[in-house]
Amino acid sequence: MSADVNVVIVGGGLAGVACAKRLSGRPGVRVELIDRAGFQQFQPLLYQVATAELTSKDVRFDLARLFRHHPSVNVRKDDVTAIDPGAMTVTLASGDTLTADHLVLAAGAQPNFFDTPGAREHAFPLYSVEDALQVRGRVLTVFQDVAANPALVGEGALNFVVVGGGPTGVETSGALAELVHDVMPGVHRDVPCAEAQIILVDGGQTLLSAFSHESGDYAARQLKNRGVTLHLGTRVQQVTPESVTLADGTVIKTRLVVWGGGEKAADIAAASGLPVGHGGRLQVGPDLSVAGHPHVYAIGDVANIPYGDEPELPQLGSVAQQSGRWVADNIVAQSRGEAPQPFHYRDKGIMAMIGTKAAVAEIGPHRHEIHGRFAFAAWLGVHLELLSDMGSKIHSYVTWAEEFYLRPNHRSAKLLDPSRTDAPAIDWDEDS
């Protein structure tokens, strides 16, 4: 391998961290890992922070601490303002310009509001820890307001609208229902929690469109059993601070709209001048490089990654991690004068949590389908693997699973204690 190979990675999510970890310790390789927030967020569990099942410190991890024993990786907490793929440079908000031999774009995704009037201003997305804490704070504020003024119930204060029938919307709806109906009655005894409504809205006719019809039907039944109202086949037309208007003319009074209705690539994708496709994501070839730029890679949620007969793989944590590792190996190969290899994805399947001990899972490339408690166990296993790969302590995760799922009301009530505050980050070490 040639000496002094400089790799710049934009984004400290699952994909970027997986790439940096794979490259750390490689002789002659220096990595600059740039992230605006300076920590990694485990997005699959953000809805559980929003619904008081976890604290923020359970799902975000300090990048500098993660790589403190890896001197070849330098973490920069900074914002990328410009990318020049021709010159192989990245300009930062601090004024620094970094030059790379290999550039890896892993900037992730952001909510797609589809130009819905009022959605950007008044709906709550779930793409960061801050988003999740805002949702939780709004739920707690609504219940406190209703406790002080019960007349607000007639104004829709206890109506909670979730937009999107994919995994984010289904998981959030189920968790909100359990919070509102199972936990809140013990926290706010004077609030008529039985009158609260969780309303899931989606333009499709079924839930979980990426899954089988059986999985979608199972999710619908489970949500209805938990008191969730499904409003399918119509889209959101407008969002205001106090209502949602649907395309069929329905007006729902509400003070909380959680937006899980779609995502698109981070703005830096379009600003890079590189070719973009569906969802504003960067188009990459089989080896995950951008056409015409053999040393520029895009991975994770910022990229449309083709595989086999599929024009693009779904935006999953396993896709992000595996693409990050693959690009690291391709960079090492190029540094040795070898050709980069086409990405080979190990399909672990897709899954979604509906509620306590209820989930859907379609495992492996042939989509072996399971529902209920076994799917719930599979969901736990996959997320355990993802978390442990990030370096979190397996013991902590197992303890969380036991306490939350075996004693959900106890744990959630503890998290809803107004005297408790979330720590801004967690100190952790993958070697501890």
Kinemage of the C-alpha trace (Angstrom):
@kinemage 1
@onewidth
@group {chain A} dominant
@subgroup {mainchain}
@vectorlist {calphas} color= white
{ca met a 1} P 0.000 0.000 0.000
{ca ser a 2} L 1.246 3.481 -0.835
{ca ala a 3} L 2.038 5.736 2.102
{ca asp a 4} L -0.105 8.622 3.318
{ca val a 5} L -3.470 7.725 1.854
{ca asn a 6} L -5.919 10.434 2.964
{ca val a 7} L -9.572 9.462 3.292
{ca val a 8} L -12.271 12.020 4.082
{ca ile a 9} L -15.601 10.640 5.320
{ca val a 10} L -18.569 13.016 5.436
{ca gly a 11} L -21.084 11.797 8.016
{ca gly a 12} L -20.758 9.921 11.312
{ca gly a 13} L -23.775 7.640 11.051
{ca leu a 14} L -23.808 3.869 10.736
{ca ala a 15} L -22.225 3.915 7.266
{ca gly a 16} L -19.524 6.478 7.977
{ca val a 17} L -18.486 4.933 11.277
{ca ala a 18} L -18.387 1.435 9.780
{ca cys a 19} L -16.074 2.712 7.051
{ca ala a 20} L -13.819 4.579 9.491
{ca lys a 21} L -13.580 1.612 11.841
{ca arg a 22} L -12.609 -0.689 8.986
{ca leu a 23} L -9.894 1.724 7.864
{ca ser a 24} L -8.543 2.469 11.332
{ca gly a 25} L -5.149 0.952 11.924
{ca arg a 26} L -4.461 0.333 8.248
{ca pro a 27} L -0.814 1.228 7.596
{ca gly a 28} L -0.425 4.542 5.815
{ca val a 29} L -4.123 5.443 5.926
{ca arg a 30} L -5.307 8.651 7.556
{ca val a 31} L -9.023 9.258 8.041
{ca glu a 32} L -10.827 12.541 8.615
{ca leu a 33} L -14.343 11.785 9.889
{ca ile a 34} L -16.584 14.858 9.700
{ca asp a 35} L -19.922 15.102 11.455
{ca arg a 36} L -21.999 18.152 12.235
{ca ala a 37} L -23.182 16.914 15.638
{ca gly a 38} L -20.072 15.006 16.659
{ca phe a 39} L -21.932 11.898 17.736
{ca gln a 40} L -23.549 8.874 16.184
{ca gln a 41} L -27.287 8.427 16.555
{ca phe a 42} L -28.929 5.026 16.454
{ca gln a 43} L -31.929 6.074 14.387
{ca pro a 44} L -33.907 2.798 14.558
{ca leu a 45} L -34.575 3.485 18.245
{ca leu a 46} L -35.360 7.217 18.084
{ca tyr a 47} L -39.082 6.539 18.294
{ca gln a 48} L -38.450 4.877 21.661
{ca val a 49} L -36.761 8.031 22.931
{ca ala a 50} L -39.756 10.002 21.675
{ca thr a 51} L -42.162 7.767 23.594
{ca ala a 52} L -40.170 7.658 26.837
{ca glu a 53} L -38.993 4.081 26.502
{ca leu a 54} L -35.326 5.096 26.347
{ca thr a 55} L -33.249 8.143 27.231
{ca ser a 56} L -31.181 10.026 24.688
{ca lys a 57} L -27.969 8.613 26.138
{ca asp a 58} L -29.152 5.131 25.182
{ca val a 59} L -29.076 5.900 21.447
{ca arg a 60} L -26.263 8.357 20.776
{ca phe a 61} L -22.550 7.858 21.051
{ca asp a 62} L -19.682 10.324 21.114
{ca leu a 63} L -17.526 9.893 18.008
{ca ala a 64} L -14.355 11.349 19.476
{ca arg a 65} L -14.569 8.923 22.380
{ca leu a 66} L -15.277 6.028 20.049
{ca phe a 67} L -12.087 6.623 18.095
{ca arg a 68} L -9.892 7.859 20.956
{ca his a 69} L -7.739 4.711 20.742
{ca his a 70} L -7.434 4.986 16.955
{ca pro a 71} L -4.926 7.760 16.212
{ca ser a 72} L -5.288 7.282 12.456
{ca val a 73} L -8.884 8.547 12.667
{ca asn a 74} L -9.427 12.233 13.380
{ca val a 75} L -12.984 13.232 14.271
{ca arg a 76} L -14.038 16.752 13.329
{ca lys a 77} L -17.244 18.272 14.687
{ca asp a 78} L -17.952 20.600 11.798
{ca asp a 79} L -20.391 21.283 8.989
{ca val a 80} L -19.554 20.626 5.340
{ca thr a 81} L -20.374 23.668 3.222
{ca ala a 82} L -19.038 22.524 -0.155
{ca ile a 83} L -17.716 19.457 -1.935
{ca asp a 84} L -15.623 19.564 -5.115
{ca pro a 85} L -15.442 15.992 -6.437
{ca gly a 86} L -13.173 17.058 -9.288
{ca ala a 87} L -10.576 18.589 -7.017
{ca met a 88} L -11.318 16.005 -4.293
{ca thr a 89} L -11.775 18.718 -1.674
{ca val a 90} L -14.215 19.293 1.157
{ca thr a 91} L -14.775 22.786 2.576
{ca leu a 92} L -15.890 23.127 6.199
{ca ala a 93} L -17.841 25.830 7.996
{ca ser a 94} L -14.771 26.483 10.116
{ca gly a 95} L -12.987 27.632 6.973
{ca asp a 96} L -10.738 24.607 6.562
{ca thr a 97} L -10.456 22.827 3.230
{ca leu a 98} L -9.517 19.153 3.242
{ca thr a 99} L -7.989 17.368 0.274
{ca ala a 100} L -8.663 13.650 -0.099
{ca asp a 101} L -7.254 10.754 -2.049
{ca his a 102} L -10.559 9.016 -1.422
{ca leu a 103} L -13.813 10.781 -0.570
{ca val a 104} L -16.665 8.904 1.133
{ca leu a 105} L -20.064 10.583 1.313
{ca ala a 106} L -22.172 9.166 4.140
{ca ala a 107} L -24.209 12.198 5.118
{ca gly a 108} L -27.455 10.277 5.655
{ca ala a 109} L -31.034 11.387 5.107
{ca gln a 110} L -33.517 14.039 6.140
{ca pro a 111} L -37.317 14.134 6.214
{ca asn a 112} L -39.151 14.593 2.929
{ca phe a 113} L -42.273 16.699 3.446
{ca phe a 114} L -43.214 16.527 -0.244
{ca asp a 115} L -43.955 20.268 -0.259
{ca thr a 116} L -46.972 19.706 2.015
{ca pro a 117} L -48.080 23.164 3.229
{ca gly a 118} L -47.233 23.661 6.897
{ca ala a 119} L -45.555 20.285 7.365
{ca arg a 120} L -41.999 21.595 7.644
{ca glu a 121} L -43.073 24.286 10.113
{ca his a 122} L -45.512 22.359 12.287
{ca ala a 123} L -44.883 18.610 11.980
{ca phe a 124} L -42.302 16.755 14.059
{ca pro a 125} L -39.880 14.473 12.179
{ca leu a 126} L -37.861 11.682 13.815
{ca tyr a 127} L -34.381 11.893 12.337
{ca ser a 128} L -32.300 13.007 15.301
{ca val a 129} L -32.165 12.772 19.080
{ca glu a 130} L -33.282 16.396 19.228
{ca asp a 131} L -36.323 15.524 17.107
{ca ala a 132} L -37.183 12.670 19.446
{ca leu a 133} L -36.853 14.820 22.549
{ca gln a 134} L -39.075 17.470 20.977
{ca val a 135} L -41.769 14.852 20.341
{ca arg a 136} L -41.514 13.585 23.909
{ca gly a 137} L -41.615 17.125 25.258
{ca arg a 138} L -44.710 17.930 23.219
{ca val a 139} L -46.518 14.816 24.484
{ca leu a 140} L -45.710 15.689 28.101
{ca thr a 141} L -46.729 19.329 27.582
{ca val a 142} L -50.062 18.307 26.068
{ca phe a 143} L -50.890 16.095 29.038
{ca gln a 144} L -49.841 18.805 31.486
{ca asp a 145} L -52.018 21.351 29.669
{ca val a 146} L -55.018 19.011 29.679
{ca ala a 147} L -54.506 18.305 33.380
{ca ala a 148} L -54.680 22.048 34.018
{ca asn a 149} L -57.555 22.649 31.578
{ca pro a 150} L -59.689 19.578 30.766
{ca ala a 151} L -61.698 21.574 28.226
{ca leu a 152} L -58.745 21.208 25.829
{ca val a 153} L -59.797 17.608 25.184
{ca gly a 154} L -62.724 18.932 23.146
{ca glu a 155} L -60.258 20.925 21.055
{ca gly a 156} L -58.347 17.794 20.030
{ca ala a 157} L -55.477 18.143 22.476
{ca leu a 158} L -55.385 14.380 23.048
{ca asn a 159} L -55.371 13.532 19.346
{ca phe a 160} L -51.921 12.426 18.155
{ca val a 161} L -51.402 12.077 14.408
{ca val a 162} L -48.653 9.964 12.869
{ca val a 163} L -48.020 10.389 9.145
{ca gly a 164} L -46.628 7.409 7.251
{ca gly a 165} L -47.498 3.732 7.118
{ca gly a 166} L -43.922 2.446 6.850
{ca pro a 167} L -41.829 1.079 9.732
{ca thr a 168} L -41.298 4.500 11.325
{ca gly a 169} L -44.995 5.329 11.341
{ca val a 170} L -46.078 1.870 12.509
{ca glu a 171} L -43.484 1.681 15.287
{ca thr a 172} L -44.201 5.214 16.479
{ca ser a 173} L -47.971 4.659 16.467
{ca gly a 174} L -47.691 1.466 18.492
{ca ala a 175} L -45.316 3.004 21.012
{ca leu a 176} L -47.456 6.149 21.372
{ca ala a 177} L -50.548 4.020 21.940
{ca glu a 178} L -48.864 2.082 24.731
{ca leu a 179} L -47.532 5.282 26.283
{ca val a 180} L -50.879 7.074 26.174
{ca his a 181} L -53.144 4.191 27.193
{ca asp a 182} L -50.928 2.081 29.455
{ca val a 183} L -48.518 4.513 31.101
{ca met a 184} L -50.090 7.963 31.207
{ca pro a 185} L -53.092 6.946 33.330
{ca gly a 186} L -50.640 6.286 36.159
{ca val a 187} L -48.822 9.566 35.587
{ca his a 188} L -51.782 11.920 35.073
{ca arg a 189} L -54.663 10.412 37.016
{ca asp a 190} L -56.943 13.410 36.369
{ca val a 191} L -56.581 13.290 32.575
{ca pro a 192} L -59.198 11.254 30.634
{ca cys a 193} L -56.570 9.143 28.863
{ca ala a 194} L -59.272 6.843 27.486
{ca glu a 195} L -60.349 9.707 25.209
{ca ala a 196} L -56.899 10.006 23.654
{ca gln a 197} L -56.616 8.959 20.014
{ca ile a 198} L -53.612 7.821 18.010
{ca ile a 199} L -54.352 8.313 14.303
{ca leu a 200} L -52.066 6.905 11.626
{ca val a 201} L -52.435 8.482 8.164
{ca asp a 202} L -51.000 7.081 4.936
{ca gly a 203} L -51.761 7.508 1.257
{ca gly a 204} L -51.506 3.789 0.577
{ca gln a 205} L -54.205 1.229 1.135
{ca thr a 206} L -52.048 -1.018 3.339
{ca leu a 207} L -49.380 -0.645 6.002
{ca leu a 208} L -45.738 -1.623 5.546
{ca ser a 209} L -45.835 -1.631 1.739
{ca ala a 210} L -42.319 -3.104 1.528
{ca phe a 211} L -43.561 -6.171 3.416
{ca ser a 212} L -46.031 -8.879 2.415
{ca his a 213} L -49.783 -8.259 2.575
{ca glu a 214} L -49.942 -10.685 5.497
{ca ser a 215} L -47.417 -8.627 7.457
{ca gly a 216} L -49.281 -5.420 6.671
{ca asp a 217} L -52.578 -6.946 7.768
{ca tyr a 218} L -51.016 -8.254 10.980
{ca ala a 219} L -49.607 -4.796 11.749
{ca ala a 220} L -53.021 -3.218 11.123
{ca arg a 221} L -54.755 -5.671 13.473
{ca gln a 222} L -52.189 -5.183 16.203
{ca leu a 223} L -52.373 -1.400 15.988
{ca lys a 224} L -56.167 -1.459 16.101
{ca asn a 225} L -55.992 -3.726 19.149
{ca arg a 226} L -53.848 -1.051 20.787
{ca gly a 227} L -56.419 1.629 20.015
{ca val a 228} L -54.796 3.152 16.916
{ca thr a 229} L -57.159 4.535 14.270
{ca leu a 230} L -56.004 3.928 10.686
{ca his a 231} L -56.815 6.544 8.072
{ca leu a 232} L -55.500 4.987 4.858
{ca gly a 233} L -55.855 5.840 1.175
{ca thr a 234} L -55.543 9.589 1.586
{ca arg a 235} L -52.628 11.960 2.003
{ca val a 236} L -51.999 14.925 4.243
{ca gln a 237} L -52.918 18.133 2.460
{ca gln a 238} L -52.008 20.680 5.133
{ca val a 239} L -50.607 20.901 8.646
{ca thr a 240} L -51.318 23.771 11.031
{ca pro a 241} L -50.391 24.222 14.704
{ca glu a 242} L -53.793 22.873 15.723
{ca ser a 243} L -54.995 20.590 12.915
{ca val a 244} L -54.271 18.312 9.985
{ca thr a 245} L -56.296 18.473 6.777
{ca leu a 246} L -56.402 15.380 4.592
{ca ala a 247} L -56.897 15.211 0.839
{ca asp a 248} L -60.372 13.676 1.310
{ca gly a 249} L -61.474 16.762 3.249
{ca thr a 250} L -61.132 15.279 6.726
{ca val a 251} L -59.901 17.762 9.337
{ca ile a 252} L -58.300 16.306 12.472
{ca lys a 253} L -57.766 18.575 15.439
{ca thr a 254} L -54.351 17.876 16.948
{ca arg a 255} L -51.396 19.485 18.667
{ca leu a 256} L -48.864 16.849 17.636
{ca val a 257} L -48.122 15.540 14.142
{ca val a 258} L -45.223 13.089 13.939
{ca trp a 259} L -43.921 12.970 10.368
{ca gly a 260} L -42.696 9.583 9.192
{ca gly a 261} L -43.984 10.025 5.653
{ca gly a 262} L -40.754 9.789 3.710
{ca glu a 263} L -37.111 10.711 3.517
{ca lys a 264} L -34.617 12.134 1.074
{ca ala a 265} L -30.873 12.521 0.973
{ca ala a 266} L -29.108 15.212 2.963
{ca asp a 267} L -28.761 18.528 1.122
{ca ile a 268} L -25.054 17.987 0.522
{ca ala a 269} L -25.925 15.319 -2.062
{ca ala a 270} L -27.527 17.801 -4.447
{ca ala a 271} L -24.943 20.469 -3.603
{ca ser a 272} L -22.083 18.143 -4.575
{ca gly a 273} L -22.883 18.392 -8.289
{ca leu a 274} L -22.800 14.599 -8.554
{ca pro a 275} L -25.632 12.689 -10.285
{ca val a 276} L -28.684 12.103 -8.095
{ca gly a 277} L -31.724 9.892 -8.548
{ca his a 278} L -34.789 8.830 -6.580
{ca gly a 279} L -35.077 10.590 -3.232
{ca gly a 280} L -32.310 13.020 -4.175
{ca arg a 281} L -29.811 10.277 -3.400
{ca leu a 282} L -26.475 9.914 -5.131
{ca gln a 283} L -26.302 7.357 -7.922
{ca val a 284} L -23.500 4.836 -7.476
{ca gly a 285} L -22.223 1.895 -9.457
{ca pro a 286} L -21.835 -1.727 -8.324
{ca asp a 287} L -18.587 -0.911 -6.486
{ca leu a 288} L -20.356 2.009 -4.698
{ca ser a 289} L -18.328 4.683 -6.493
{ca val a 290} L -19.974 7.589 -8.298
{ca ala a 291} L -19.865 7.406 -12.110
{ca gly a 292} L -16.843 9.239 -13.484
{ca his a 293} L -15.278 9.544 -10.035
{ca pro a 294} L -13.580 6.253 -9.131
{ca his a 295} L -12.277 7.641 -5.839
{ca val a 296} L -15.580 9.178 -4.709
{ca tyr a 297} L -17.944 6.809 -2.908
{ca ala a 298} L -21.472 7.249 -1.555
{ca ile a 299} L -22.864 4.889 1.087
{ca gly a 300} L -25.815 4.482 3.407
{ca asp a 301} L -28.956 6.601 3.180
{ca val a 302} L -27.355 9.231 0.935
{ca ala a 303} L -26.930 6.729 -1.910
{ca asn a 304} L -29.073 4.695 -4.277
{ca ile a 305} L -27.211 1.385 -4.117
{ca pro a 306} L -28.043 -1.111 -6.884
{ca tyr a 307} L -27.848 -4.807 -6.173
{ca gly a 308} L -28.789 -7.738 -8.391
{ca asp a 309} L -32.136 -7.069 -10.030
{ca glu a 310} L -32.932 -4.306 -7.558
{ca pro a 311} L -32.364 -0.735 -8.788
{ca glu a 312} L -31.703 0.310 -5.202
{ca leu a 313} L -31.474 -1.310 -1.800
{ca pro a 314} L -33.741 -0.041 1.002
{ca gln a 315} L -32.497 2.460 3.562
{ca leu a 316} L -31.637 -0.015 6.326
{ca gly a 317} L -29.016 -0.052 9.056
{ca ser a 318} L -27.551 -3.293 7.750
{ca val a 319} L -27.178 -1.793 4.256
{ca ala a 320} L -25.428 1.242 5.728
{ca gln a 321} L -22.971 -0.769 7.793
{ca gln a 322} L -22.161 -3.286 5.095
{ca ser a 323} L -21.673 -0.614 2.430
{ca gly a 324} L -19.347 1.282 4.765
{ca arg a 325} L -17.159 -1.744 5.333
{ca trp a 326} L -17.160 -2.623 1.635
{ca val a 327} L -15.996 0.832 0.601
{ca ala a 328} L -13.201 0.670 3.166
{ca asp a 329} L -12.019 -2.584 1.604
{ca asn a 330} L -12.239 -1.078 -1.879
{ca ile a 331} L -10.169 1.908 -0.784
{ca val a 332} L -7.503 -0.439 0.580
{ca ala a 333} L -7.582 -2.384 -2.689
{ca gln a 334} L -7.177 0.776 -4.778
{ca ser a 335} L -4.280 1.887 -2.582
{ca arg a 336} L -2.593 -1.406 -3.460
{ca gly a 337} L -3.175 -0.884 -7.160
{ca glu a 338} L -5.991 -3.428 -7.252
{ca ala a 339} L -9.468 -2.990 -8.749
{ca pro a 340} L -12.412 -2.244 -6.449
{ca gln a 341} L -14.967 -5.033 -6.204
{ca pro a 342} L -18.759 -4.940 -6.719
{ca phe a 343} L -20.701 -4.690 -3.482
{ca his a 344} L -22.053 -7.988 -2.179
{ca tyr a 345} L -24.938 -7.442 0.238
{ca arg a 346} L -25.848 -9.992 2.880
{ca asp a 347} L -29.625 -9.658 3.065
{ca lys a 348} L -30.811 -10.029 6.649
{ca gly a 349} L -34.401 -9.166 5.802
{ca ile a 350} L -36.747 -6.455 7.009
{ca met a 351} L -38.673 -6.043 10.235
{ca ala a 352} L -40.808 -3.649 12.213
{ca met a 353} L -41.853 -3.446 15.857
{ca ile a 354} L -45.559 -2.864 16.472
{ca gly a 355} L -45.599 -2.969 20.242
{ca thr a 356} L -44.595 -4.987 23.262
{ca lys a 357} L -44.012 -8.591 22.132
{ca ala a 358} L -45.533 -7.896 18.713
{ca ala a 359} L -43.523 -7.424 15.529
{ca val a 360} L -43.273 -8.513 11.909
{ca ala a 361} L -40.107 -9.885 10.369
{ca glu a 362} L -39.256 -11.198 6.925
{ca ile a 363} L -35.880 -12.851 7.334
{ca gly a 364} L -33.181 -13.393 4.735
{ca pro a 365} L -33.178 -13.041 0.947
{ca his a 366} L -36.109 -15.463 0.613
{ca arg a 367} L -38.140 -13.496 3.177
{ca his a 368} L -39.087 -16.188 5.663
{ca glu a 369} L -42.045 -14.528 7.346
{ca ile a 370} L -42.755 -14.518 11.084
{ca his a 371} L -45.133 -12.488 13.233
{ca gly a 372} L -45.698 -11.932 16.924
{ca arg a 373} L -43.356 -12.975 19.729
{ca phe a 374} L -40.859 -14.772 17.479
{ca ala a 375} L -40.621 -11.719 15.228
{ca phe a 376} L -40.213 -9.621 18.356
{ca ala a 377} L -37.265 -11.801 19.392
{ca ala a 378} L -35.766 -11.469 15.902
{ca trp a 379} L -36.136 -7.685 16.090
{ca leu a 380} L -34.284 -7.669 19.414
{ca gly a 381} L -31.528 -9.861 17.985
{ca val a 382} L -30.912 -7.710 14.913
{ca his a 383} L -30.840 -4.498 16.921
{ca leu a 384} L -28.551 -6.114 19.478
{ca glu a 385} L -26.163 -6.945 16.648
{ca leu a 386} L -26.307 -3.407 15.272
{ca leu a 387} L -25.772 -1.857 18.689
{ca ser a 388} L -22.924 -4.176 19.623
{ca asp a 389} L -21.230 -3.406 16.317
{ca met a 390} L -21.434 0.269 17.226
{ca gly a 391} L -19.559 -0.544 20.397
{ca ser a 392} L -22.278 -0.188 22.995
{ca lys a 393} L -22.293 -2.565 25.933
{ca ile a 394} L -24.284 -5.733 25.324
{ca his a 395} L -25.060 -5.948 29.021
{ca ser a 396} L -26.676 -2.517 28.955
{ca tyr a 397} L -28.822 -3.449 25.982
{ca val a 398} L -29.944 -6.743 27.498
{ca thr a 399} L -30.772 -4.983 30.757
{ca trp a 400} L -32.782 -2.404 28.821
{ca ala a 401} L -34.704 -5.092 26.967
{ca glu a 402} L -35.495 -6.996 30.158
{ca glu a 403} L -36.587 -3.990 32.179
{ca phe a 404} L -38.573 -2.352 29.413
{ca tyr a 405} L -40.356 -5.338 27.927
{ca leu a 406} L -40.962 -7.224 31.144
{ca arg a 407} L -41.904 -4.152 33.183
{ca pro a 408} L -42.862 -1.518 30.576
{ca asn a 409} L -45.071 0.674 32.744
{ca his a 410} L -42.494 0.818 35.504
{ca arg a 411} L -39.671 1.872 33.207
{ca ser a 412} L -41.662 4.368 31.169
{ca ala a 413} L -43.116 5.959 34.274
{ca lys a 414} L -39.583 6.362 35.619
{ca leu a 415} L -38.492 8.062 32.406
{ca leu a 416} L -41.498 10.385 32.574
{ca asp a 417} L -40.519 11.584 36.041
{ca pro a 418} L -40.213 15.377 35.607
{ca ser a 419} L -37.179 15.418 37.904
{ca arg a 420} L -35.231 13.254 35.440
{ca thr a 421} L -33.219 14.806 32.610
{ca asp a 422} L -31.525 13.159 29.681
{ca ala a 423} L -27.765 13.320 29.489
{ca pro a 424} L -26.532 15.030 26.314
{ca ala a 425} L -24.392 12.069 25.308
{ca ile a 426} L -22.976 8.797 26.541
{ca asp a 427} L -19.381 7.863 27.175
{ca trp a 428} L -18.589 4.449 25.803
{ca asp a 429} L -15.719 2.399 24.608
{ca glu a 430} L -16.011 -0.486 22.173
{ca asp a 431} L -13.176 -2.228 24.025
{ca ser a 432} L -14.716 -1.996 27.488
